[in-house]
Amino acid sequence: MKNYKKYLIVLVLCLTVLSGCNLPGLKNSHSDDDVRITSLGTSESQIISHMMRLLIEHDTKGEIKPTLINNLGSSTIQHNAVTSGQANMSGTRYTGTDLTGALKEDPIKDPKK
């Protein structure tokens, strides 16, 4: 029981210290001049995000080094990161997923629309 309390105290102290750190992708950990690109956990999203990063680096002749925020769980998380200012752009966005998930709209079932 004594060891359990020691481990618990060490765990709480570690979590307290780590919670004060600026981790990549969190607000205020980057300057306003940085470009942050989000991507989902899929291979397609990862590849497109890396392509966007490389294009930005190439077109700015290396003056801008974009940061990738990888493996976001869903398009809703991606949307929230962009709208809250934690990211500037998304690697991939899918119309149907964004319509029903991020924007909370009803799906369109009529093919004529």
Buried (B, 14 or more C-beta within 10 A) or exposed (E): EEEEEEEEEEEEEEEEEEEEEEEEBEEEBBEEEEBBBBBBEEEEBBEBBBEBBEEBBEEEEEEEEBBBBBEBEEBBBBBBBBEEEBBBBBBBBEEEBBBBBBEEEEEEEEEEE
